[in-house]
């Protein structure tokens, strides 16, 4: 049996080596993340549907795909429709609802052919109640005073069992599973769910060992609030809820746009080089449990302007599938909810223009910021060496004026046309202007 399993593994490795193109992961500051909910992304609701939609993702300008969990889902104490993908029953297998391992390998290979990396959603804090470990390794779980395995403390996640990271054997098993996906399947890293629920020293060891297992870079994204995720644990990226909150306060509550720039500066103060914050106007949680960005920011134009602010102020941008065509209703992830891609009214092209300019001009990713904002217009210059870019975003649903320090000619960042910009300028409601120094 062991020899047969070894043969299957060897054949899988050979298949992967013959079909997968090596990918040079971009520097973290050049990453554009696209989150895929497989149950919503295509009519088929599986990995093949994602593969078939790769050209759409590539055309948008994203270079990293984050796949929501692809593992088998627990059936015991399952909640909501088809069950939560964050209730993992087996870390070493693919959910048959989505396909099989060959389908995932085909997706990774096709993404790499398009210079797109693929990272998996990794749920390290807890497992499904019918994971084999519950019966075979009960000491790998947190227990109450009565000796019973518990769900994660302080949560209402009754469909999952909390893992106990005081157990060295659990740590080894979890790290070995992570290494399998990067070394044997070829994925390019992980988005680590509820990373703050797992000890920092585990992440230090896991990230170090995962990176040592392959001779290529990996991207590690933490869904957490701990600054230590970036300063100690070894993650490249961390969620930035404070920036998302600042966007809502400015666009919805009419607070001064400078709050966005101040929040950005505070978040980056003292941050190690090469570490960045993930910025978004939507993700699977917001779009399922809160609302779509169109509803949150009170309109299609406002949602696009808020995304432009998140994109151009700094950090690493995230797009969630469907937001680029203006899906206004919530997108669940406990059940199938295929996106109607034909419903695009032209919004996707505007997202594409924003991201294309972001990718084309390094100063928009790396330049220092000079604030020119007033009470209504988010206005700033990004500058690096002899490169300059001027970004103007009207954060209000009404025309707003801005007075600039100078009058001069700029290149329109979207059309490339040379434009004379006067000192006093009026912007339409939620208008976005990107101007590049000629």
Secondary structure, DSSP 8 states (H G I E B T S, - for coil): -HHHHHHHHHHHHHHHHHH--------GGG-EEEEE-HHHHSSS-SHHHHHHTHHHHHHHT--EEEE---SEE--TT--STT--TTSEEETTS--TTT--HHHHHHHHHHHHHTT-EEEEEEE-SEEETTSHHHHH-GGGB-B-TTS-B---TTS--TTEEEB-TT-HHHHHHHHHHHHIIIIII---EEEEETGGGS-HHHHHHHHHHHHHTSSS--EEEE-S--THHHHTS--SEEE-HHHHHHHHHHHTT---THHHHHHHHHHHTT--TT-EEEE-S--HHIIIII--HHHHTTSHHHHHHHHHHHHHHSSEEEEETTGGGT--S---SSS-----GGG--SHHHHHHHHHHHHHH-THHHH-EEEE---SSEEEEEEEETTEEEEEEEE-SSS-EEEE-S--EEEEETTT--EEEE-SEEEE-TT-EEEEE--
